[in-house]
Amino acid sequence: MKQIYIFFVIALTIISSYAQADIYSQYPTPDIIQCTRVSGIANQCLDDTRPQKHVVQYKDQYGQVTMQEEETYERLKCAKNQHKCTDSSGNYRGKTVISSDFFYIVYKDFYVYPGSDGADWAYKNGTGPLFGGAVSSAPAAVPATVKATPDEACSSKWIDAFHKENGEDAMITGDQLDEWDQWCTEGRLPN
């Protein structure tokens, strides 16, 4: 009887880990998404195929089920001097063509990598150049939203203050970035 229980626990753990890895398959998200600038120090690589948050079911080793609302995206930090992008856990999540430290907002199952057009793209894990696939070959004329901030150091301070208050993974909207850019032009800084 004890062996059957141990087998059941192992099987349940394996099944729940596969289910967890597949939580994003419910969305018809394309394999490649172009990154667009939303502020002087952040790019967004999202589309409208997913909600910002969804409910995820977790099962522990004893079969106890819990439900938790989670964001479908996360913030990656791309460091110029390291030539790589990492998530909040320090996991490698690609690289970028940007020549300074930069942040990317991407879906949790995507990574960032330059396309053949010189722009950065987000690729679904298991696809794209890091998994033996081709880089994006979209023409350079693909429209992108580019906004210049009056003072990148000032904008960075607002972003850091926001994450200090709301947590490192808190999502920043384009409207917030625009508001902070306006405050920077007015000379306002966070407390």
Secondary structure, DSSP 8 states (H G I E B T S, - for coil): -HHHHHHHHHHHHHHHHHHHHTTTTTS---SEEE-EEEETTEEEE--SSS-SEEEEEEE-TT--EEEEEEESEEEEEEETTTTEEE-TT--B-B--S-SS-EEEEEETTEEEEE-TTSSEEEEETTSSGGGT-------TTS-------S-HHHHHHHHHHHHHHH-TT----HHHHHHHHHHHHTT----
